[in-house]
Amino acid sequence: MDRHALLYPAVIEHAAAFLKKSPWEVSRDGDLLVAAHARAHEAYGHSPIVCGIDVYHAEAEAWGAKVMPSTGGVAPALGDPPLSDPCAILGLPALDAERDGRLPLLLDAAARLSDVFPSAEVQVPLAGPVSIAMGLLGFETVLMEFAEEGEGMCRAIDFLARHQAALCRQMLTLGFRPAIYESGAAPPLVPPAIFRSLVAPALRVMLAPGVEAGAPFTCIIGGNIACVAADLFEAGPGMVICPAETDQHAFMEVAARYPDVTVRINMPSSRLGSGDRSVLFEEINRLLPLALRHPRGLLGTGVVPYDCDPDLIRSACFYTDQTATKLDPLPNS
């Protein structure tokens, strides 16, 4: 593994701040989306570049959900769900990434960013099946269906997983490796037993195109996922996060069995939001040795706050690389 860049800033709505625009404005305009992520990449040099703002919404919106306008640095959110019955999901038409909703805007922006930064990978965000179901049905409906182990919900998740796998194959054909966002499925929101029996098999279906192509996808699931870490790794991702909200040591013990999967250990976003370098560097000192025990381990910031000072991120990246040299030789590197 190339350990040149050990700290990866997760830049999503923060990109909009470089243009002094709201995340809402940037999310609806392809030119702004390209300019925002270009400015962020020029500042941080991070790769992959995730070409999106509200990364969970594109599919649900294309199927009728309404994304509500937001102001300031707040990321857009979905309004009232358009569906009330999980079985209604089974009748939804297939989406075409080149035709429907904002998916063509995302693809066009990703292509333009790839042209400008040929050495960086540009990924297009897609939502996981549980997160899409929450956008279409509402948070409470999905959780109630999971609690009751409803057959309709099981069929809906399977439908969405197969649909998203088809979108993933389309994006691979177009030259892009999607990044999968599925934090709606994270324990404790979804019980571990449901994750194992329903969510993990659905993720395996959605991630299969990347495995088949020899280019496994990034799969982002936050929350307390140490208890289902093995199920996540077995689904076939190429990169996962070890969230700040979970037992990170327990998660990394499982990760050690999967040396070919990149693992990004996240610090809490509040460490960046505080603006205090000493607090941030203390967190880096705590997590970096844990990350370096894995042959493909690195640090992550969590989602960078909209108004975070870019100089703070740059100083954290420099401090991380300097600290890592003092820890060499790196175990398993």
C-alpha atoms as one frame of an Amber mdcrd trajectory, in Angstrom:
protein
   0.000   0.000   0.000   1.126   3.521  -0.802   1.247   5.241   2.563   2.008
   8.713   1.250  -1.399  10.114   2.228  -2.426   8.661   5.568  -5.220  11.073
   6.443  -8.246  11.117   4.161 -10.641  14.063   4.599 -14.206  12.993   3.733
 -15.232  16.013   1.660 -18.913  16.161   0.777 -20.894  19.301   1.691 -17.627
  20.943   2.790 -16.749  21.306  -0.900 -19.504  23.906  -1.279 -17.779  26.181
   1.246 -14.907  26.748  -1.182 -17.377  28.589  -3.433 -19.161  30.310  -0.543
 -22.309  28.577  -1.733 -24.777  26.478   0.215 -24.704  22.690  -0.182 -28.218
  22.980  -1.629 -27.071  25.312  -4.422 -24.092  23.154  -5.311 -26.099  19.918
  -5.239 -28.466  21.183  -7.972 -25.930  22.657 -10.407 -23.384  20.595 -12.320
 -21.016  23.509 -12.922 -20.982  24.373  -9.230 -20.527  20.729  -8.257 -17.465
  20.427 -10.481 -16.009  23.732  -9.304 -16.585  22.931  -5.609 -14.945  19.516
  -5.675 -12.138  20.814  -7.890 -11.334  23.518  -5.363 -11.427  21.010  -2.519
  -9.122  18.607  -4.351  -6.699  21.425  -5.110  -6.632  22.168  -1.377  -6.256
  18.602  -0.074  -5.143  16.353  -2.939  -7.424  13.593  -1.669  -8.350  10.559
  -3.747 -10.929   9.268  -4.367 -13.019  12.368  -4.978 -16.652  11.560  -4.169
 -18.650  13.630  -6.654 -21.750  14.445  -4.622 -23.256  16.514  -1.840 -26.395
  14.798  -0.523 -25.084  11.317  -1.214 -28.168   9.396  -0.007 -30.835  11.164
  -2.044 -30.377  10.816  -5.802 -32.227   7.517  -6.271 -35.045   8.287  -3.823
 -35.521  11.668  -5.498 -35.651  10.089  -8.953 -38.430   7.840  -7.632 -40.517
  10.735  -6.311 -39.043  11.801  -2.958 -38.626  15.549  -2.492 -35.298  17.009
  -1.433 -35.955  20.087   0.659 -34.029  23.330   0.055 -31.550  24.181   2.794
 -29.714  27.342   3.711 -26.267  28.110   5.053 -23.996  25.132   5.507 -26.740
  22.591   6.192 -26.858  19.617   3.847 -30.192  19.068   2.070 -32.650  16.634
   3.640 -35.570  14.632   2.298 -39.133  15.736   2.920 -42.150  13.504   3.570
 -41.734  10.007   2.128 -43.626   9.378  -1.127 -44.570   5.767  -0.271 -46.204
   4.123   2.745 -46.143   0.412   1.883 -42.907  -1.547   1.289 -44.668  -3.552
  -1.413 -45.049  -0.343  -3.444 -41.267  -0.370  -3.937 -41.621  -3.545  -5.990
 -43.514  -1.616  -8.665 -40.940   1.124  -9.153 -39.440   1.442 -12.641 -35.764
   0.779 -13.236 -33.615   3.895 -13.119 -31.130   4.786 -15.825 -28.034   6.623
 -14.583 -27.816   8.503 -17.877 -31.432   9.622 -17.880 -33.202   9.817 -14.527
 -33.232  12.487 -11.834 -29.889  13.987 -10.875 -27.937  10.857 -11.794 -26.927
  12.285 -15.211 -25.749  15.482 -13.495 -23.538  13.433 -11.161 -22.103  11.389
 -14.020 -21.356  14.460 -16.109 -19.695  16.210 -13.168 -17.637  13.099 -12.402
 -16.478  12.881 -16.022 -15.412  16.518 -16.010 -13.528  16.125 -12.736 -11.768
  13.051 -14.105 -10.626  15.076 -17.101  -9.224  17.810 -14.853  -7.596  15.438
 -12.340  -6.585  12.318 -14.308  -4.401  10.989 -11.487  -7.280  10.983  -8.962
 -10.096   8.471  -8.910 -13.521  10.110  -9.056 -16.347   8.061  -7.552 -20.092
   8.558  -7.996 -22.091   8.051  -4.780 -24.958   5.560  -4.723 -27.157   4.764
  -1.726 -27.556   1.309  -0.250 -30.925  -0.449  -0.246 -31.852   0.274   3.376
 -30.990   3.962   3.034 -33.110   4.196  -0.127 -35.991   2.442   1.617 -35.801
   4.994   4.424 -35.956   7.801   1.878 -38.995   6.303   0.165 -40.910   5.020
   3.195 -39.617   7.073   6.091 -37.313   6.174   8.937 -40.013   4.990  11.358
 -41.812   2.787   8.824 -38.633   0.940   7.901 -37.617   0.383  11.521 -41.112
  -0.868  12.388 -41.061  -3.254   9.429 -37.673  -4.560  10.545 -38.959  -5.028
  14.095 -41.928  -7.003  12.790 -39.768  -8.847  10.243 -42.326  -8.084   7.563
 -42.128 -10.084   4.327 -42.837  -6.964   2.282 -39.761  -5.225   3.673 -37.562
  -8.213   2.919 -38.771  -8.282  -0.686 -38.296  -4.507  -0.985 -34.687  -4.647
   0.226 -33.932  -7.496  -2.178 -35.527  -5.522  -5.045 -33.504  -2.417  -4.228
 -30.259  -4.382  -3.912 -30.739  -5.943  -7.351 -31.701  -2.584  -8.829 -28.623
  -0.889  -7.357 -26.396  -3.703  -8.603 -27.651  -2.944 -12.123 -26.812   0.753
 -11.632 -23.359  -0.227 -10.397 -22.766  -2.293 -13.529 -23.907   0.623 -15.676
 -21.493   2.975 -13.933 -18.623   0.542 -14.348 -19.428   0.362 -18.050 -19.300
   4.160 -18.175 -15.874   4.128 -16.524 -16.776   4.971 -12.919 -16.484   2.963
  -9.731 -19.391   3.896  -7.467 -19.078   4.522  -3.737 -21.869   2.888  -1.707
 -23.381   4.772   1.241 -25.514   2.668   3.573 -25.414   4.184   7.061 -29.186
   3.715   7.307 -28.438   0.040   7.903 -26.097   0.557  10.850 -26.719  -0.914
  14.296 -28.258   0.036  16.634 -30.838   1.384  14.133 -30.958  -2.032  12.478
 -30.559  -4.947  14.916 -27.463  -7.086  14.304 -29.616 -10.146  13.568 -31.462
  -8.260  10.807 -28.153  -6.953   9.462 -26.835 -10.494   9.177 -29.964 -12.078
   7.709 -31.144  -9.297   5.379 -28.751  -6.349   4.997 -25.485  -8.244   4.507
 -26.912 -10.460   1.722 -28.348  -7.345   0.033 -24.981  -5.610   0.240 -23.325
  -8.674  -1.223 -25.641  -8.404  -4.239 -24.928  -4.696  -4.654 -21.176  -5.060
  -4.235 -20.920  -8.091  -6.528 -20.304  -6.092  -9.744 -17.176  -4.558  -8.223
 -15.899  -7.931  -7.034 -16.567  -9.444 -10.471 -14.728  -6.574 -12.168 -11.739
  -6.843  -9.842 -12.428  -3.325  -8.554 -14.309  -3.721  -5.240 -16.383  -0.734
  -4.172 -16.050   1.543  -1.181 -18.901   0.810   1.252 -19.575   3.465   3.896
 -21.585   2.415   6.949 -21.340   4.501  10.101 -22.702   3.702  13.532 -21.892
   0.936  15.987 -20.882  -1.705  13.436 -18.164  -3.616  15.284 -20.740  -6.281
  16.138 -21.393  -6.937  12.416 -17.918  -6.181  11.077 -17.328  -9.718   9.801
 -20.640  -9.648   7.907 -19.650  -6.340   6.317 -16.221  -7.562   5.224 -17.676
 -10.797   3.832 -20.038  -8.776   1.614 -17.063  -7.883  -0.613 -16.118  -4.211
  -0.186 -12.819  -2.755  -1.314 -12.808  -0.092   1.398 -14.787   0.418   4.600
 -14.711   2.864   7.464 -14.170   2.063  11.105 -16.573   4.632  12.554 -15.848
   6.806  15.553 -19.158   5.598  17.040 -18.089   1.962  17.411 -15.536  -0.048
  19.397 -12.657   0.667  17.051 -10.269  -1.841  18.598 -12.848  -4.630  18.231
 -13.564  -3.592  14.648  -9.865  -3.593  13.764  -9.404  -7.046  15.264 -11.906
  -8.290  12.689 -10.310  -6.156   9.952  -6.978  -7.905  10.535  -8.497 -10.987
   8.890  -9.071  -8.981   5.682  -5.682  -7.484   4.762  -6.744  -6.662   1.194
  -9.574  -4.337   2.261  -8.657  -0.708   2.883  -9.860   0.413   6.321 -10.258
   4.100   7.129 -10.430   4.688  10.883 -12.529   7.787  11.449 -12.007  10.344
  14.151 -15.131  12.192  15.296 -16.033  15.124  13.052 -16.230  17.219  16.214
 -12.419  17.098  16.394 -12.336  19.152  13.204 -15.306  21.258  14.216 -13.587
  22.346  17.408 -10.870  24.120  15.425  -8.380  23.150  18.149  -5.185  21.715
  16.677  -4.058  20.218  19.977  -7.326  18.261  20.288  -7.044  17.112  16.684
  -3.408  16.066  16.994  -4.158  14.175  20.204  -6.778  12.164  18.298  -4.301
  11.454  15.512  -1.773  10.216  18.085  -4.413   7.888  19.515  -5.685   6.402
  16.249  -2.650   6.318  13.972  -0.899   3.356  15.649  -4.153   1.401  15.423
  -4.515   2.228  11.735  -0.941   1.284  10.906  -1.362  -2.206  12.300  -3.480
  -2.960   9.248  -1.594  -3.231   5.933  -4.177  -0.988   4.250  -5.085   1.203
   7.211  -5.417   4.966   7.148  -7.163   7.709   9.079 -10.370   9.464   8.173
 -11.937  12.662   9.384 -15.554  11.629   9.265 -17.619  14.013   7.150 -15.775
  17.337   7.196 -18.001  20.108   8.589 -19.096  22.666   6.008 -17.292  25.576
   7.651 -14.127  23.738   8.694 -10.925  25.752   8.226  -8.982  24.216   5.287
  -5.707  25.121   7.006  -6.720  22.883   9.908  -7.192  19.930   7.573  -3.922
  20.576   5.770  -2.044  20.810   9.058  -3.651  17.565  10.229  -2.554  15.788
   7.036   1.010  17.050   7.460   1.078  16.124  11.154  -0.232  12.627  10.375
   2.461  11.951   7.777   5.196  13.322  10.046   3.992  11.267  12.995   3.832
   8.105  10.888   7.523   8.355  10.004   8.356   8.186  13.716   6.386   4.941
  13.996   8.309   3.129  11.231   8.965   0.367  10.548   5.210  -0.078  10.112
   3.863  -3.473  11.104   2.593  -5.525   8.132   3.494  -2.769   5.632
